Amino acid sequence: MRYELYYWSDLQGRGEFIRLALEEAGAPYVDVARKGKRGMAAMMKILQDRRGKRPPFAPPFLKAGNVVVAQTANILHYLGARTGLCPRDEASRLWAHQLQLTITDLVVEIHDTHHPVGSGLYYEDQKPEAKRFTGNFLSERTPKYLSYFETVLKKSGGPYVLGRKFSYVDLSLFQLVAGLRYAFPNAMKPIEKKVQRVVKVHDLVIARPRIEAYLNSDRRLAFNEMGIFRHYPELDE
């Protein structure tokens, strides 16, 4: 199967969780919007075509033959059993999906550190609110989420969230740690000391041959202040 990934061309964002899965699986895919104006036009055509019975609301979405799947967790749920990144039994697939949905919740809160009032406003228009939101996020919410995954890893017997079976959820944990380190390098240092199993997953993922090759390639976009993970020093004091 040749996959087509539709996401914005200049940022990692939510699309990166899907890129990591496709790269680790060695699955042939095209990052459509990064193919220039034609790619972006193709993505916008699908988004704006309301004649279809099942139109996606927004990127990312994945096209596999005649099937179009939207929403990050849903796409990874679809890809999991098809690429070997999740066991095929229903209980494991649902457990992995549940964990990915929890990651999705965390990603929303990470986004809100720089856009707590509204996505339609610039960060500069909501800096006081962002400072207050981020303070609580780093002191309460980040440790709570990461401690939960630390517990999951402990109960799984490790080294991965599903035990000895590597899955797309491990890839997503890697992206979380990498992104939080970029956005909040100072705050993450003491947090990481309490979630060593989560950090270990990050380190195991980064050493996987296909992921290592991807991270060192031009296919991996750099973190920047347009995506979910943004580094504003005043929020990391």
Buried (B, 14 or more C-beta within 10 A) or exposed (E): EEBBBBBBBEBBBBBBBBBBBBBBBEBEBBBBBBBEEEBBEBBEEBBEEEEEEEBBEEBBBBBBEEEBBBBBBBBBBBBBBBBBBBBEEEEBBEBBBEBBBBBBEBBEBBBBBBBBBEEEEEBEEBBEBBBEBBBEBBEEBBBEBBBBBBEBBEEBEBBBBBBEBBBBBBBBBBBBBBBBBBBBEEBBEEBBEEBEBBBBBBEBBEEBEEBEEBBEEEEBBEBEEEBBBBBBEEBBE
